[in-house]
Amino acid sequence: MNKPEAVASEAVAVRREPTQKRSRERVERILGCAATLIEKSGSDAMRMSDVAELAGISIGSLYQYFPDKGAIIRTLAERYNMAGQVCIAEGLEGVRDRPGLRRAFGELIDTYYAMFLAEPVMRDIWSGTQADTALRDISLADSRINGAVLAQARARVDPGADRAKLELSSFLIMQLGEATMRLAISVERSEGDALVEHFKHLVLREMVEDQT
């Protein structure tokens, strides 16, 4: 079975990996300009020529780093995923008992929802996840990585629990969490808030109250 990190890597279109500082800075500028355009008009309206113009480079130079618009979008998606993975790992690192698990994971749900609400680029990218096979693969790998972190925290809380079941349910929780966030930002804010709260209630009951 492929490691989650390998799956995520394979999902991204091949692009030139910068090794020199100047090249790395150019890639960051390209991604920043792409994010600006997505925030302004959405990823569907973004064109490679617009990115090149805003970044102050030729279209040929842009294609050296990113072969198409999808590669830029998937790279941005990976950046958001990595930030989320760090947040989840840090939030669950100190969990040692059930009250701590309940508190920490409940706070993470709120934090993740706030990220979706505050980041228009993140919302735009993940709203199109189901229509893009590569983005679906990246999302799936992200859920596996975060699910493994959650399973480890739950195992610390209950060392006698069936580890395979913990890993399976934790993977499912993370994948359903992403689906809930996408649904929540696609409806009116009050309904979205209620959906996230209901998800939180169901998940915490599954992880803590019913854990045996």
Stockholm file with secondary structure:
# STOCKHOLM 1.0

chainA/1-212         MNKPEAVASEAVAVRREPTQKRSRERVERILGCAATLIEKSGSDAMRMSDVAELAGISIGSLYQYFPDKGAIIRTLAERYNMAGQVCIAEGLEGVRDRPGLRRAFGELIDTYYAMFLAEPVMRDIWSGTQADTALRDISLADSRINGAVLAQARARVDPGADRAKLELSSFLIMQLGEATMRLAISVERSEGDALVEHFKHLVLREMVEDQT
#=GR chainA/1-212 SS CCCHHHHHHHHSCCCCCCCSHHHHHHHHHHHHHHHHHHHHHCTTTCCHHHHHHHHTSCHHHHHHHCSSHHHHHHHHHHHHHHHHHHHHHHHHTTCCSHHHHHHHHHHHHHHHHHHHHHCHHHHHHHHTGGGCHHHHHHHHHHHHHHHHHHHHHHHHHCTTSCHHHHHHHHHHHHHHHHHHHHHHTTSCHHHHHHHHHHHHHHHHIIIIITCC
#=GC SS_cons         CCCHHHHHHHHSCCCCCCCSHHHHHHHHHHHHHHHHHHHHHCTTTCCHHHHHHHHTSCHHHHHHHCSSHHHHHHHHHHHHHHHHHHHHHHHHTTCCSHHHHHHHHHHHHHHHHHHHHHCHHHHHHHHTGGGCHHHHHHHHHHHHHHHHHHHHHHHHHCTTSCHHHHHHHHHHHHHHHHHHHHHHTTSCHHHHHHHHHHHHHHHHIIIIITCC
//
